[in-house]
Structure formats: C-alpha cells, structure tokens
Amino acid sequence: MRINYLAQDLWCLMLVLGSSYAVYQFCRYRSERLGLVVCLLIAAAAMAWHRL
C-alpha cells in the first residue's frame, strides 16, 4: 500500500515538472521572469492539490 502511494507521488511529480517546463518554454519568449513565475505557481498549486 505504501509503495502505491510513493509511485503515485512520483508519477504526479514527473507530470507536474514536465508540464511546468512546457509552460516555462512557452512563456520564456515573452519574458523569462514571467515564465519562471508561472512555472513555479503551477508546480506549487499542483502539489498542493495532490495533497488534498
């Protein structure tokens, strides 16, 4: 049971990091700071949502 939770957490982390990096790459052309801020906000929100 505990390994299942760890696998789910790892999978969620990989998805969040991948999607955040994609958003960062998209926003980077407009403003690198904006891309970084949006990336961090998405990652923080997704991990907080996952813990609920």
Secondary structure, DSSP 8 states (H G I E B T S, - for coil): -HHHHHHHHHHHHHHHHHHHHHHHHHHHTT-HHHHHHHHHHHHHHHHHHHH-
